[in-house]
Amino acid sequence: MRGRRSLTFAAILLWACAPEDGDAPLQPEPGEEYSGGETTVFDITQSAFSLSARNMSYERKQRFFVGNSFFNKSWVTAPSSTTARDGLGPVFNARSCSACHFKDGRGRPPEPGEAMLSMLIRLSVPGEGPHGGPAPHPRYGGQLGPEAILGVPAEATATVTYSEEAGEYADGEGYSLRVPSYSFEDWSLGDPGELLYSPRVAPAMIGLGLLAAIPEEALLELADPDDADGDRISRRANYVWDAAAGAAAIGRFGWKANQPNLRQQSAGAFLGDMGITSSLFSQEDCPEEQG
């Protein structure tokens, strides 16, 4: 969700191998231990993804720490004495970015009976939106808001249960897959009718700046819509709406590459996840019926 973090991180653990039969011990090739180049972080703790790139200038580090404070602090309802952290809601999934992207890592689906702490539900109805994307639900918007500010009803509660599905590999070894089933209760504005939904686990924050730096031409060179190379993979660039440019652009960010750049990815997450509007997305993702 944080566009400022143009970083890459790597947690490196080097294992020394004892020599056998007189052979010299294995050693990394020059530079091999730096999987992220000069940005490499040597940290194997759970905080490894939360660190800044090691080659940042002093000025960029200051921006990093400011952005990090916005990422970790909880937002509150406006108006508030905390004017730099107000504007939450009216409906939302979490009060802070880090609540879902804990220590900048990815989230996880809930266990049976557990609330969705780092997973959300996208909503839509059959058809297309004004720019070719999913059409938001006319009453519940494009994302389920299971939490709400005082005086506004939360939209609904989503729960997940699991069933086991057994199978076996080609060699006869068995396995079991856990199949999720989603249900919704307590719709505040009535039954949604024909509804499409998509569960999304919060993605990790690392490496987004590297993805942003890839030239558009390089992405297009990887396209192979007719599987000309015979690898059984049909690759196509996903063109999405760039709100600032007012035109279509190649999507890069999100689980389905549905955002064209980090600014829009961040602004979209602020709006969808915490209900916070911005100059890019000034319209709240909820109908007038919600207050």
NULUMKE-139989 format. One record per atom (N, C-alpha, C): residue in one letter; y, x, z. Coordinates in pm, whole numbers, plus 50000, padded with zeros to 5 digits. Example, Ala and Ser with C-alpha at 12.3 -4.5 7.8 and 13.67 -1.06 7.14 Angstrom:
<sites>
A494315131950780/A495505123050780/A496705132050780/S497755128550708/S498945136750714/S500035129050787/
</sites>
This chain:
<sites>
M498815008150000/M500005000050000/M501255008550000/R501135021150027/R502315029350046/R502565037849924/G503645034949853/G503925042149731/G504425056149753/R504955059249872/R505535072449894/R504485083349904/R503255079549925/R502275089649962/R501605095449839/S502405103149761/S501875109449641/S501095121849681/L499905119449728/L499155130149793/L497725130349745/T497055141149772/T495605141249768/T495125148449891/F494025143849946/F493495149750068/F492035153350045/A491585163550113/A490155166750108/A489745172050244/A488625167050293/A488055172150417/A486945181850378/I487135194550408/I486255205050357/I485375210350469/L484095211350443/L483165217250539/L482305227150463/L482455240050494/L481715250550427/L480505254350511/W479365254450447/W478115258050516/W477705272150473/A477455280650570/A477005294250540/A475485294450534/C474965300150430/C473515300750412/C473015314750447/A472025315250528/A471465328250566/A470775334550446/P470875347750430/P470195354350317/P468685353350329/E468065351950214/E466605351250208/E466105362350115/D465055368950162/D464415379250080/D465395389750031/G466355393350117/G467275404050081/G468435399649995/D468505386849958/D469625382349875/D470905382049957/A472025383849890/A473325383149956/A473615368649993/P474305366050103/P474635352250140/P475505345650034/L475355332550020/L476155325249923/L477605325049967/Q478495326549872/Q479915326649898/Q480625317549797/P481695310749839/P482425302649741/P483105311349637/E483185306549517/E483935313549414/E485415312949448/P486215322149395/P487645322249428/P488295308649399/G488925303149501/G489605290349487/G488705278249498/E487385280149506/E486465268749508/E486635260149633/E487045266249743/E487175258749867/E488385249549866/Y489275251249768/Y490485243049762/Y490275231549662/S489555221349706/S489225210449613/S490455202649571/G491505203149650/G492765196449614/G493845206249577/G493465218449538/G494475228449506/G495335231549627/E496625233349604/E497535236749713/E497785225149808/T497345213049770/T497545201549859/T496415200149961/T495365208449950/T494155206750030/T494435207050180/V493825197350249/V493905196550394/V492555200550452/F492535209850545/F491295213950611/F491175206250743/D490515194950736/D490375186450852/D489155177750832/I488235177750926/I487015169850912/I486955158651016/T488105155651078/T488135144851176/T488455131651106/Q488465120751183/Q488775107651127/Q490245106451085/S491055116451117/S492465116151080/S492745123850952/A491715128650884/A491905137250768/A492745130750659/F492555117650636/F493275110950528/F494715107650565/S495085109450692/S496425105650738/S497435117050729/L496995128750689/L497875140350687/L498615141650555/S499775147950560/S500525150250437/S499915161850359/A500235162750233/A499805174150152/A500375186950211/R499585197550208/R500005209950276/R501125217250204/N501375214050078/N502405221450004/N503715213849993/M503905203750076/M505145196150072/M506335204450118/S507455202050053/S508705208250099/S509155201250227/Y510095207350295/Y510605201650419/Y511205187750393/E511965186450284/E512615173650254/E511585162750227/R510535166050154/R509505156150125/R508725152450250/K508515161950338/K507835158750463/K508635148850546/Q509965150150544/Q510785140650618/Q510605126550561/R510545125350429/R510315112350366/R508915107250399/F507975116450405/F506605112550438/F506545106350578/F507175112650674/F507135107650811/F507875094350826/V508955092450752/V509655079650754/V508725068850696/G508115071650582/G507195062050522/G506005059150612/N505535069350680/N504395067750770/N504745058450887/S505985059250934/S506395050551044/S506425036050999/F506885033350877/F506875019650825/F505455014750806/F504565023650770/F503175020150744/F502445016250872/N502775022750982/N502035020851107/N502645010651203/K503915007951190/K504564998851284/K504284984351251/S504234975951353/S504034961651333/S505354954851297/W505294945651201/W506464938051159/W506564925351242/V507774920151257/V508004908351340/V508764897951259/T508824885851315/T509514874851249/T511024877051249/A511674873551141/A513144874151135/A513734860751180/P514944861051237/P515754872851270/P515274879351399/S515534892151409/S515084899751526/S516064911051551/S516034916051675/S516864927651707/S516374940051634/T515094939851593/T514524951051517/T514734948351369/T515954950351322/T516294946251187/T515574954151078/A515084966151112/A514374974151012/A512904970551004/R512424961651092/R511004958251094/R510794943151103/D511774935251059/D511594920751065/D511414915050925/G510984902450918/G510744895950791/G509304891750771/L508474892650873/L507054889050864/L506894874350827/G505894871650743/G505494857850714/G506284851250603/P506144838050593/P505644828450691/P504124828550713/V503324831850611/V501894833550632/V501554847950597/F500484853150657/F500174867250637/F498724870050674/N498274882250642/N496944887050681/N496994896450799/A498034904650806/A498164914550913/A499634917250940/R499914923151056/R501294926051094/R501714940251057/S500794948451013/S501124962050972/S500194966350861/C500614976250784/C499764981650677/C498524988250736/S498714995750844/S497615003450901/S496574994750970/A496904981950994/A495904973051054/A494694971550962/C494924971950832/C493824970950735/C493424984650681/H494404992950650/H494135006450599/H494175016250718/F493235014850808/F493275022550933/F493165037450904/K494135045050956/K494215059550934/K494125062950785/D494645053850703/D494745055650558/D493395055350486/G492345051350558/G491045050050494/G490835035850444/R489665033250388/R489365019950334/R488875010750445/G488954997750419/G488474987850514/G486984985350498/R486534974350555/R485114970750546/R484964955650559/P483894950050502/P483644935750523/P483324933050669/P483594921150718/P483304918150858/P481824916450884/E481424919051006/E480074915851048/E479974900851074/P478784895251079/P478644880851104/P479374876651231/G480204866351221/G480944861351335/G482234868851364/E482494879551292/E483694887651313/E484814882951220/A486054883751266/A487194880251182/A487364890651072/M488054886750965/M488314895850855/M489464905050894/L489144916450949/L490164925650999/L490734934450890/S489954937950789/S490434946750683/S489944942050546/M489784929050533/M489414923050406/M490194910050389/L490634907150268/L491394895150240/L490724887250128/I491254875350103/I490714866650000/I491824863149901/R491654867149776/R492554862949670/R492164849049623/L493154840749592/L492924827149549/L493474824849409/S492834816049335/S493334811949204/S492664798949164/V493114793649052/V492504781848991/V492174785348847/P491304777748782/P490974780748643/P492224781248555/G492214790448460/G493354792148371/G494054805348394/E495194807148329/E495954819548339/E497344816948393/G497884827148463/G499244826648510/G500214829148396/P501514829548426/P502524830948320/P502454843948242/H501834854448299/H501764867248229/H500314871448200/G499414861648196/G498044864648159/G497114867748274/G497634868748396/G496794871348512/G496224858448568/P495534859348684/P495004847248748/P496104837348781/A495794824448770/A496764813948804/A496684810848952/P497764812649028/P497714810049172/P497484795249201/H496924792449317/H496704778649357/H498054771949380/P498244759549333/P499554753149344/P500014750549487/R499064749749582/R499464747349721/R499284759549812/Y498294767749782/Y497964779049871/Y498314792749813/G498914792949696/G499374805649640/G498244814349587/G498524827349580/G497584836749522/G496734844249622/Q496974841949753/Q496204849149854/Q496144840649981/L494974840250041/L494804832350163/L495574838550279/G496374830350348/G497114834850465/G496494829150591/P495574836250655/P494904830950774/P495744831750901/E496894838450896/E497804839351010/E499164833950967/A499964829851065/A501274824351034/A502234826451150/I503524826151119/I504544827351223/I504674813951296/L505414814051406/L505594802051488/L506234790951406/G505634779151412/G506174767551342/G505634765551203/V504804774651155/V504214773551021/V502694773351035/P502004763950971/P500544763650983/P499884774650901/A498904781150960/A498094790650882/A497334782850776/E497024789250663/E496464781850550/E495024777550573/A494174786450620/A492764783250643/A492104795250709/T490854793250752/T490054804050809/T488864806650718/A488674819150681/A487544823050597/A486494830050683/T485244826750662/T484144833250733/T483094837550632/V482294847250672/V481234852150584/V479924852750661/T478854848650598/T477504850050651/T476684857850549/Y475554863050593/Y474744871550506/Y473294866950505/S472654868750390/S471224866550379/S470604879050317/E469354881650348/E468674893450297/E467914889950168/E468054898450070/E467354896749943/E466504909049917/A465204907349919/A464294918649905/A464024921749758/G463684934149733/G463324938649598/G462604951849608/E462324957849493/E461684970949496/E462124979149376/Y462114992349395/Y462465001749290/Y461305003049192/A461535010249082/A460515011848980/A459265018749033/D459425027349136/D458265034449191/D457545026149297/G457985013849319/G457315005149414/G457905005149554/E458815014249582/E459435014449714/E460325002249732/G460224995749846/G460984983549870/G462384986049922/Y463234976249906/Y464584976749961/Y465014962449995/S466094961350069/S466654948350103/S468164948950090/L468734939250018/L470174938450000/L470744926950084/R471924929150139/R472584918950217/R473534911150126/V473284898350105/V474054890050014/V475064881850093/P476374883350065/P477384875850141/P477564861750088/S477944852750177/S478294839050140/S479564835450216/Y480594830850144/Y481894828250204/Y482134813250219/S482774809650327/S483134795650351/S484534794950411/F485164783250399/F486534781450443/F486634768850528/E487434769550634/E487604758350724/E489084756350756/D489414744250797/D490754741050850/D491864743450748/W491674738250626/W492754739150527/W493954731150577/S495094737650592/S496254731150653/S496924721050562/L496774722450432/L497444713550337/L496444705250258/G495284702950316/G494284694850250/G493314702850167/D492244696450125/D491204702950046/D491804709149920/P491494721749891/P492104728449776/P491574723949641/G490464716349641/G489884712149514/G489174723749446/E489234724049313/E488564734649238/E489264747949266/L488544756949331/L489134769349381/L488314781349339/L488984791549291/L488354804349265/L488824814149371/Y487934822849418/Y488344832449521/Y487644845849498/S488294856249549/S487784869849531/S488034877949658/P486984881649733/P487164889949853/P487574904149813/R488494910049887/R488964923649859/R489024931749989/V488274942549994/V488344951850107/V489544961050086/A490264964050192/A491434972950181/A491014986650127/P491634991350019/P491265004449962/P491865016050039/A491325027850018/A491875040050079/A493205043650015/M494025050850089/M495375054250044/M495475067749974/I494445075849981/I494565089649932/I494515090349780/G495195100249725/G495095103249582/G495885094349490/L496705085249543/L497415075849456/L498465082949370/G499095093049425/G500085100549346/G499455107649229/L498225112649246/L497535119249135/L497225109349023/L496825097349062/L496555087148961/L497835083348887/A498945082548959/A500215079148897/A500675089948800/A500265102348825/A500725113548744/A499955115048613/I498855108048595/I498085109148471/I498885103148355/P499115110548248/P499875105148135/P499175093048073/E499965083748025/E499395071747963/E498505075447845/E498905085947770/E498115090047654/E496715094447694/A496605100947811/A495295105447858/A494395093647890/L494965083047946/L494185071147976/L493695064447848/L494585063547749/L494205057147624/L493145064947549/E493155078147565/E492125086247499/E490735083447553/L490655078547677/L489365075447738/L488835061847694/A489665053847629/A489235040447587/A488115041547483/D487155032647496/D486015032247403/D485505017747397/P486325008647342/P485994994347349/P484694990547280/D484294998247178/D483074994847101/D481905004047134/D482005011847243/D480955020947284/D480545030347171/A481555036647111/A481285045847001/A480485058047045/D480585062047172/D479855073847216/D478445070547263/G478085057847264/G476705053947295/G476305055447440/D477265056147533/D476905057447674/D476725043947743/R476785033047665/R476575019347714/R477685014747808/I478855021247795/I480015017247874/I481165013947778/S481695002047789/S482824997847706/S484094999247789/R484935008647751/R486135011647829/R487385006347758/R488184998747832/R489424993147779/R490554995147880/A491734997747828/A492914998147915/A493254984047957/N493584982248085/N493934969048137/N495454967748138/Y495984959648049/Y497434957748043/Y497834946448136/V498794949348223/V499274939748322/V500784938648312/W501364929448389/W502804927048382/W503544936548474/D504504943848419/D505404952448495/D506654944348526/A506804940148651/A507894930948687/A509274937348668/A509404950148698/A510694956748685/A511074958648539/A510104962448456/A510374964848315/A510414951848234/G509804941148288/G509744928648215/G508874929548091/A507794937548100/A506914939547985/A505534943448034/A504574943047944/A503214947047978/A503104962147989/A502244966848079/A502014981148098/A500564983148140/I500084995348129/I498704998348168/I498574997248320/G497574989748367/G497314988648508/G496535000748560/R496895005248679/R496235016948737/R495765014648880/F496435005948955/F496235005249099/F495614992049141/G494924992449256/G494184980949303/G492744981549255/W491874973549318/W490444973749283/W490204970149138/K491104962349078/K490914958048940/K492024962948849/A492674973948890/A493754979948809/A494764969348767/N495184960948863/N496064949948828/N497534952548862/Q497864965048898/Q499254968648922/Q499594981148840/P500774981348776/P501094992348684/P501625005048749/N502205003948869/N502805015548932/N502795013649083/L503115024449154/L503045024049300/L504125015249362/R505275014549300/R506325005849355/R505864991349353/Q505314986949242/Q504864973049235/Q503624970749321/Q502744980649328/Q501574979349415/Q502024977449561/S502984985349605/S503464984449742/S504174971349768/A505074967449676/A505814954949693/A504884942949690/G503864943349604/G502914932449597/G502094931249724/A501724942549783/A500964942349908/A501834937550024/F503094941650028/F503994936650132/F504104921450124/L504204916250002/L504334901749986/L503024894550019/G501924899049960/G500664892049978/G500064893650115/D500134905750171/D499464908650297/D500284905050420/M501624906450409/M502464904050527/M503554893850502/G503624888350380/G504614878050352/G506034883150345/I506204896250323/I507544902250324/I508044903450180/T509184897150153/T509764897550019/T510554910449998/S510894913049874/S511644925149838/S512474922249714/S513234932049670/S514024930249549/S513134928349427/L511904933449432/L510994932049319/L510294918449321/F509884913949440/F509244900949456/F510014893049563/S510984885449519/S511874878549612/S511384864549647/Q510354859449580/Q509854846149605/Q508624846749696/E508654839049806/E507514838949898/E506294832749832/D505114837949867/D503864833149809/D503324821449890/C504124810849900/C503684798649967/C504534787149918/P503994775049914/P504744763449865/P505734758349969/E506634749749926/E507644744050017/E506994735950129/E505784730550104/E505124722350205/E504814730350333/Q504784743650323/Q504424751550440/Q505604754150531/G506784749650496/G507904751350587/G508914761450538/
</sites>
